[in-house]
Amino acid sequence: MRLVSDVDDSFATHTFPSTTAEFVEEHGELELELPNGAATLEEVLECLPNEEFETEEDARLSVYSALGEEAIGRKGYSDRDATAPGEKGHDIVSL
């Protein structure tokens, strides 16, 4: 998933280091478009109330890691990974 440009720009224009509260105060109303709805930065970061972001990348990674299952497109879907040992997977098809 890639953050939409308004949200992405908020990381570039914010002064770091910064706390969660400072970041939310300035950018919390920005909305992330998710596959199964939307969430504001404030909603996403409420589970990390006492974080300190040293860099823009720290803040970005914290937002990614704080997103819940609503950010997942098709749960459990992967067209890249083989079935894990002990799981019943799809039959292999040769093209």
Buried (B, 14 or more C-beta within 10 A) or exposed (E): EEBEEEBEEBBEEBEBEBBBEBBBEBBBEBBBEBEEEEBBBBBBBBEBEEBEBEEBEBBBEBBEEBBEEEBBEEEEEEEEEEEEEEEEEEEEEEE
